[in-house]
Amino acid sequence: MSTEYNGFKNYETWNIALWINNDESIYNIALFATDYDDFVFEMQTTFESQYTPDQVAWDDRTLDFEKLTEVLEEL
């Protein structure tokens, strides 16, 4: 049984990638991030955002951080 969600490790990783690629303000923040950790830092400190609009934590422990860094590199 596959545990992937739309090609991502899980729903949480997919959800964050979706928001990064489909919300202009989040996308603009992601453009300047050096990696996913930097993106999370900006979201949590500068923009005081802990969650996506769907309530997935930017730093959820189940995330595929490597894949999310790849998502940022592809922007």
N, CA, C and O atoms as a printed pandas DataFrame, in Angstrom:
     atom_number atom_name residue_name chain_id  residue_number  x_coord  y_coord  z_coord
0              1         N          MET        A               1    0.838   -1.198    0.000
1              2        CA          MET        A               1    0.000    0.000    0.000
2              3         C          MET        A               1    0.875    1.251    0.000
3              4         O          MET        A               1    1.767    1.388    0.837
4              5         N          SER        A               2    0.624    2.149   -0.925
5              6        CA          SER        A               2    1.391    3.391   -1.030
6              7         C          SER        A               2    0.892    4.400   -0.010
7              8         O          SER        A               2   -0.310    4.549    0.208
8              9         N          THR        A               3    1.837    5.085    0.609
9             10        CA          THR        A               3    1.465    6.127    1.559
10            11         C          THR        A               3    1.692    7.514    0.972
11            12         O          THR        A               3    1.540    8.520    1.666
12            13         N          GLU        A               4    2.057    7.565   -0.313
13            14        CA          GLU        A               4    2.299    8.851   -0.947
14            15         C          GLU        A               4    0.985    9.605   -1.166
15            16         O          GLU        A               4   -0.096    9.021   -1.236
16            17         N          TYR        A               5    1.130   10.922   -1.271
17            18        CA          TYR        A               5   -0.026   11.778   -1.500
18            19         C          TYR        A               5    0.290   12.668   -2.686
19            20         O          TYR        A               5    1.097   13.590   -2.573
20            21         N          ASN        A               6   -0.334   12.402   -3.818
21            22        CA          ASN        A               6   -0.116   13.174   -5.048
22            23         C          ASN        A               6    1.367   13.317   -5.381
23            24         O          ASN        A               6    1.811   14.386   -5.801
24            25         N          GLY        A               7    2.129   12.243   -5.194
25            26        CA          GLY        A               7    3.548   12.250   -5.519
26            27         C          GLY        A               7    4.457   12.739   -4.414
27            28         O          GLY        A               7    5.675   12.759   -4.590
28            29         N          PHE        A               8    3.909   13.129   -3.292
29            30        CA          PHE        A               8    4.699   13.593   -2.146
30            31         C          PHE        A               8    4.654   12.548   -1.042
31            32         O          PHE        A               8    3.805   11.658   -1.053
32            33         N          LYS        A               9    5.568   12.660   -0.093
33            34        CA          LYS        A               9    5.667   11.700    1.012
34            35         C          LYS        A               9    4.352   11.567    1.770
35            36         O          LYS        A               9    3.969   10.465    2.163
36            37         N          ASN        A              10    3.659   12.688    1.976
37            38        CA          ASN        A              10    2.421   12.674    2.754
38            39         C          ASN        A              10    1.611   13.927    2.451
39            40         O          ASN        A              10    2.062   14.817    1.729
40            41         N          TYR        A              11    0.423   13.981    3.007
41            42        CA          TYR        A              11   -0.481   15.125    2.806
42            43         C          TYR        A              11    0.165   16.428    3.238
43            44         O          TYR        A              11    0.045   17.437    2.543
44            45         N          GLU        A              12    0.847   16.422    4.371
45            46        CA          GLU        A              12    1.427   17.653    4.919
46            47         C          GLU        A              12    2.453   18.259    3.959
47            48         O          GLU        A              12    2.444   19.465    3.712
48            49         N          THR        A              13    3.333   17.417    3.422
49            50        CA          THR        A              13    4.342   17.914    2.475
50            51         C          THR        A              13    3.671   18.434    1.212
51            52         O          THR        A              13    4.025   19.501    0.710
52            53         N          TRP        A              14    2.707   17.684    0.701
53            54        CA          TRP        A              14    1.968   18.121   -0.485
54            55         C          TRP        A              14    1.265   19.451   -0.237
55            56         O          TRP        A              14    1.305   20.340   -1.087
56            57         N          ASN        A              15    0.622   19.594    0.920
57            58        CA          ASN        A              15   -0.126   20.807    1.226
58            59         C          ASN        A              15    0.782   22.029    1.233
59            60         O          ASN        A              15    0.426   23.071    0.683
60            61         N          ILE        A              16    1.936   21.908    1.843
61            62        CA          ILE        A              16    2.858   23.045    1.886
62            63         C          ILE        A              16    3.373   23.371    0.486
63            64         O          ILE        A              16    3.435   24.542    0.110
64            65         N          ALA        A              17    3.741   22.358   -0.284
65            66        CA          ALA        A              17    4.188   22.597   -1.656
66            67         C          ALA        A              17    3.090   23.277   -2.469
67            68         O          ALA        A              17    3.366   24.167   -3.273
68            69         N          LEU        A              18    1.864   22.860   -2.260
69            70        CA          LEU        A              18    0.726   23.469   -2.950
70            71         C          LEU        A              18    0.613   24.954   -2.625
71            72         O          LEU        A              18    0.448   25.776   -3.527
72            73         N          TRP        A              19    0.701   25.300   -1.349
73            74        CA          TRP        A              19    0.590   26.707   -0.957
74            75         C          TRP        A              19    1.765   27.526   -1.474
75            76         O          TRP        A              19    1.584   28.665   -1.905
76            77         N          ILE        A              20    2.960   26.961   -1.434
77            78        CA          ILE        A              20    4.128   27.693   -1.946
78            79         C          ILE        A              20    3.943   28.021   -3.426
79            80         O          ILE        A              20    4.276   29.122   -3.866
80            81         N          ASN        A              21    3.422   27.083   -4.182
81            82        CA          ASN        A              21    3.294   27.273   -5.631
82            83         C          ASN        A              21    2.034   27.990   -6.071
83            84         O          ASN        A              21    1.939   28.397   -7.229
84            85         N          ASN        A              22    1.059   28.160   -5.182
85            86        CA          ASN        A              22   -0.229   28.694   -5.620
86            87         C          ASN        A              22   -0.731   29.916   -4.868
87            88         O          ASN        A              22   -1.833   30.391   -5.142
88            89         N          ASP        A              23    0.036   30.428   -3.942
89            90        CA          ASP        A              23   -0.351   31.639   -3.227
90            91         C          ASP        A              23    0.734   32.682   -3.476
91            92         O          ASP        A              23    1.893   32.471   -3.121
92            93         N          GLU        A              24    0.367   33.788   -4.077
93            94        CA          GLU        A              24    1.358   34.778   -4.497
94            95         C          GLU        A              24    2.229   35.292   -3.353
95            96         O          GLU        A              24    3.443   35.412   -3.520
96            97         N          SER        A              25    1.647   35.593   -2.211
97            98        CA          SER        A              25    2.447   36.133   -1.109
98            99         C          SER        A              25    3.396   35.077   -0.542
99           100         O          SER        A              25    4.542   35.395   -0.225
100          101         N          ILE        A              26    2.946   33.836   -0.409
101          102        CA          ILE        A              26    3.810   32.761    0.072
102          103         C          ILE        A              26    4.887   32.464   -0.966
103          104         O          ILE        A              26    6.043   32.242   -0.607
104          105         N          TYR        A              27    4.529   32.456   -2.228
105          106        CA          TYR        A              27    5.472   32.236   -3.317
106          107         C          TYR        A              27    6.587   33.281   -3.278
107          108         O          TYR        A              27    7.763   32.947   -3.419
108          109         N          ASN        A              28    6.212   34.538   -3.086
109          110        CA          ASN        A              28    7.210   35.611   -3.054
110          111         C          ASN        A              28    8.180   35.458   -1.887
111          112         O          ASN        A              28    9.360   35.783   -2.022
112          113         N          ILE        A              29    7.713   34.979   -0.769
113          114        CA          ILE        A              29    8.602   34.704    0.371
114          115         C          ILE        A              29    9.535   33.550    0.014
115          116         O          ILE        A              29   10.734   33.600    0.287
116          117         N          ALA        A              30    8.976   32.523   -0.594
117          118        CA          ALA        A              30    9.757   31.337   -0.954
118          119         C          ALA        A              30   10.846   31.654   -1.969
119          120         O          ALA        A              30   11.907   31.030   -1.949
120          121         N          LEU        A              31   10.603   32.607   -2.848
121          122        CA          LEU        A              31   11.597   32.963   -3.860
122          123         C          LEU        A              31   12.931   33.369   -3.249
123          124         O          LEU        A              31   13.982   33.123   -3.841
124          125         N          PHE        A              32   12.902   33.979   -2.086
125          126        CA          PHE        A              32   14.116   34.492   -1.472
126          127         C          PHE        A              32   14.712   33.570   -0.416
127          128         O          PHE        A              32   15.751   33.886    0.163
128          129         N          ALA        A              33   14.073   32.443   -0.160
129          130        CA          ALA        A              33   14.576   31.507    0.844
130          131         C          ALA        A              33   15.732   30.697    0.269
131          132         O          ALA        A              33   15.689   30.270   -0.885
132          133         N          THR        A              34   16.764   30.492    1.080
133          134        CA          THR        A              34   17.916   29.717    0.631
134          135         C          THR        A              34   17.655   28.217    0.722
135          136         O          THR        A              34   18.241   27.437   -0.028
136          137         N          ASP        A              35   16.785   27.816    1.630
137          138        CA          ASP        A              35   16.366   26.419    1.775
138          139         C          ASP        A              35   15.065   26.415    2.568
139          140         O          ASP        A              35   14.555   27.473    2.938
140          141         N          TYR        A              36   14.530   25.229    2.827
141          142        CA          TYR        A              36   13.234   25.177    3.504
142          143         C          TYR        A              36   13.315   25.694    4.932
143          144         O          TYR        A              36   12.370   26.326    5.404
144          145         N          ASP        A              37   14.415   25.444    5.634
145          146        CA          ASP        A              37   14.558   25.970    7.001
146          147         C          ASP        A              37   14.499   27.491    7.011
147          148         O          ASP        A              37   13.878   28.084    7.893
148          149         N          ASP        A              38   15.138   28.121    6.039
149          150        CA          ASP        A              38   15.107   29.584    5.926
150          151         C          ASP        A              38   13.679   30.065    5.657
151          152         O          ASP        A              38   13.241   31.069    6.219
152          153         N          PHE        A              39   12.968   29.353    4.807
153          154        CA          PHE        A              39   11.576   29.692    4.512
154          155         C          PHE        A              39   10.723   29.634    5.776
155          156         O          PHE        A              39    9.942   30.548    6.043
156          157         N          VAL        A              40   10.872   28.562    6.554
157          158        CA          VAL        A              40   10.106   28.407    7.793
158          159         C          VAL        A              40   10.434   29.545    8.756
159          160         O          VAL        A              40    9.537   30.108    9.382
160          161         N          PHE        A              41   11.704   29.880    8.874
161          162        CA          PHE        A              41   12.110   30.977    9.749
162          163         C          PHE        A              41   11.405   32.273    9.344
163          164         O          PHE        A              41   10.882   32.989   10.198
164          165         N          GLU        A              42   11.390   32.569    8.061
165          166        CA          GLU        A              42   10.725   33.792    7.583
166          167         C          GLU        A              42    9.225   33.749    7.856
167          168         O          GLU        A              42    8.646   34.743    8.295
168          169         N          MET        A              43    8.606   32.628    7.605
169          170        CA          MET        A              43    7.168   32.517    7.831
170          171         C          MET        A              43    6.835   32.697    9.304
171          172         O          MET        A              43    5.865   33.377    9.639
172          173         N          GLN        A              44    7.625   32.096   10.186
173          174        CA          GLN        A              44    7.318   32.127   11.617
174          175         C          GLN        A              44    7.720   33.434   12.293
175          176         O          GLN        A              44    7.003   33.905   13.176
176          177         N          THR        A              45    8.822   34.020   11.910
177          178        CA          THR        A              45    9.293   35.214   12.611
178          179         C          THR        A              45    8.842   36.502   11.941
179          180         O          THR        A              45    8.237   37.359   12.585
180          181         N          THR        A              46    9.124   36.640   10.681
181          182        CA          THR        A              46    8.790   37.887    9.986
182          183         C          THR        A              46    7.293   38.023    9.753
183          184         O          THR        A              46    6.730   39.108    9.898
184          185         N          PHE        A              47    6.653   36.921    9.391
185          186        CA          PHE        A              47    5.238   36.987    9.038
186          187         C          PHE        A              47    4.317   36.401   10.095
187          188         O          PHE        A              47    3.099   36.372    9.921
188          189         N          GLU        A              48    4.909   35.930   11.204
189          190        CA          GLU        A              48    4.152   35.396   12.340
190          191         C          GLU        A              48    3.111   34.363   11.910
191          192         O          GLU        A              48    1.989   34.342   12.416
192          193         N          SER        A              49    3.504   33.516   10.975
193          194        CA          SER        A              49    2.628   32.465   10.476
194          195         C          SER        A              49    3.182   31.117   10.913
195          196         O          SER        A              49    4.332   30.785   10.627
196          197         N          GLN        A              50    2.362   30.351   11.603
197          198        CA          GLN        A              50    2.782   29.030   12.066
198          199         C          GLN        A              50    2.231   27.903   11.190
199          200         O          GLN        A              50    2.739   26.782   11.210
200          201         N          TYR        A              51    1.185   28.218   10.420
201          202        CA          TYR        A              51    0.459   27.192    9.674
202          203         C          TYR        A              51    0.068   27.671    8.281
203          204         O          TYR        A              51   -0.062   28.870    8.033
204          205         N          THR        A              52   -0.116   26.710    7.378
205          206        CA          THR        A              52   -0.721   27.029    6.084
206          207         C          THR        A              52   -2.176   27.420    6.348
207          208         O          THR        A              52   -2.681   27.197    7.449
208          209         N          PRO        A              53   -2.847   27.991    5.371
209          210        CA          PRO        A              53   -4.272   28.270    5.545
210          211         C          PRO        A              53   -5.109   27.012    5.827
211          212         O          PRO        A              53   -6.246   27.115    6.288
212          213         N          ASP        A              54   -4.548   25.829    5.550
213          214        CA          ASP        A              54   -5.229   24.566    5.853
214          215         C          ASP        A              54   -4.808   23.990    7.200
215          216         O          ASP        A              54   -5.130   22.846    7.523
216          217         N          GLN        A              55   -4.095   24.781    7.975
217          218        CA          GLN        A              55   -3.665   24.418    9.335
218          219         C          GLN        A              55   -2.612   23.312    9.401
219          220         O          GLN        A              55   -2.586   22.538   10.358
220          221         N          VAL        A              56   -1.746   23.235    8.394
221          222        CA          VAL        A              56   -0.578   22.352    8.452
222          223         C          VAL        A              56    0.581   23.205    8.937
223          224         O          VAL        A              56    0.857   24.256    8.360
224          225         N          ALA        A              57    1.262   22.769    9.987
225          226        CA          ALA        A              57    2.383   23.527   10.544
226          227         C          ALA        A              57    3.540   23.562    9.556
227          228         O          ALA        A              57    3.891   22.545    8.958
228          229         N          TRP        A              58    4.129   24.747    9.390
229          230        CA          TRP        A              58    5.265   24.890    8.485
230          231         C          TRP        A              58    6.422   23.982    8.909
231          232         O          TRP        A              58    7.230   23.568    8.078
232          233         N          ASP        A              59    6.496   23.674   10.209
233          234        CA          ASP        A              59    7.593   22.845   10.723
234          235         C          ASP        A              59    7.105   21.483   11.234
235          236         O          ASP        A              59    7.728   20.894   12.117
236          237         N          ASP        A              60    6.017   20.995   10.694
237          238        CA          ASP        A              60    5.475   19.692   11.086
238          239         C          ASP        A              60    6.582   18.634   11.001
239          240         O          ASP        A              60    7.319   18.580   10.017
240          241         N          ARG        A              61    6.691   17.809   12.019
241          242        CA          ARG        A              61    7.793   16.841   12.079
242          243         C          ARG        A              61    7.684   15.742   11.025
243          244         O          ARG        A              61    8.661   15.034   10.783
244          245         N          THR        A              62    6.521   15.580   10.391
245          246        CA          THR        A              62    6.358   14.533    9.381
246          247         C          THR        A              62    6.715   14.997    7.972
247          248         O          THR        A              62    6.655   14.205    7.032
248          249         N          LEU        A              63    7.082   16.259    7.814
249          250        CA          LEU        A              63    7.378   16.803    6.489
250          251         C          LEU        A              63    8.622   16.183    5.875
251          252         O          LEU        A              63    9.538   15.763    6.582
252          253         N          ASP        A              64    8.640   16.134    4.563
253          254        CA          ASP        A              64    9.831   15.750    3.806
254          255         C          ASP        A              64   10.584   17.051    3.511
255          256         O          ASP        A              64   10.375   17.678    2.473
256          257         N          PHE        A              65   11.457   17.442    4.432
257          258        CA          PHE        A              65   12.162   18.724    4.330
258          259         C          PHE        A              65   13.053   18.784    3.091
259          260         O          PHE        A              65   13.194   19.843    2.479
260          261         N          GLU        A              66   13.648   17.670    2.724
261          262        CA          GLU        A              66   14.497   17.631    1.531
262          263         C          GLU        A              66   13.672   17.932    0.282
263          264         O          GLU        A              66   14.094   18.713   -0.570
264          265         N          LYS        A              67   12.511   17.319    0.175
265          266        CA          LYS        A              67   11.640   17.558   -0.976
266          267         C          LYS        A              67   11.170   19.013   -1.014
267          268         O          LYS        A              67   11.089   19.608   -2.088
268          269         N          LEU        A              68   10.862   19.583    0.139
269          270        CA          LEU        A              68   10.408   20.979    0.165
270          271         C          LEU        A              68   11.529   21.943   -0.216
271          272         O          LEU        A              68   11.271   22.981   -0.827
272          273         N          THR        A              69   12.755   21.614    0.136
273          274        CA          THR        A              69   13.887   22.428   -0.341
274          275         C          THR        A              69   13.988   22.330   -1.855
275          276         O          THR        A              69   14.270   23.327   -2.519
276          277         N          GLU        A              70   13.762   21.137   -2.415
277          278        CA          GLU        A              70   13.746   20.973   -3.873
278          279         C          GLU        A              70   12.649   21.825   -4.509
279          280         O          GLU        A              70   12.859   22.432   -5.560
280          281         N          VAL        A              71   11.482   21.868   -3.872
281          282        CA          VAL        A              71   10.385   22.693   -4.375
282          283         C          VAL        A              71   10.835   24.155   -4.452
283          284         O          VAL        A              71   10.565   24.839   -5.438
284          285         N          LEU        A              72   11.512   24.621   -3.424
285          286        CA          LEU        A              72   11.987   26.010   -3.421
286          287         C          LEU        A              72   13.042   26.233   -4.493
287          288         O          LEU        A              72   13.044   27.276   -5.147
288          289         N          GLU        A              73   13.927   25.282   -4.684
289          290        CA          GLU        A              73   14.986   25.412   -5.690
290          291         C          GLU        A              73   14.424   25.477   -7.103
291          292         O          GLU        A              73   15.048   26.056   -7.993
292          293         N          GLU        A              74   13.255   24.890   -7.316
293          294        CA          GLU        A              74   12.639   24.876   -8.638
294          295         C          GLU        A              74   11.867   26.149   -8.961
295          296         O          GLU        A              74   11.402   26.315  -10.089
296          297         N          LEU        A              75   11.725   27.043   -8.000
297          298        CA          LEU        A              75   10.966   28.281   -8.258
298          299         C          LEU        A              75   11.723   29.206   -9.188
299          300         O          LEU        A              75   11.235   30.289   -9.512
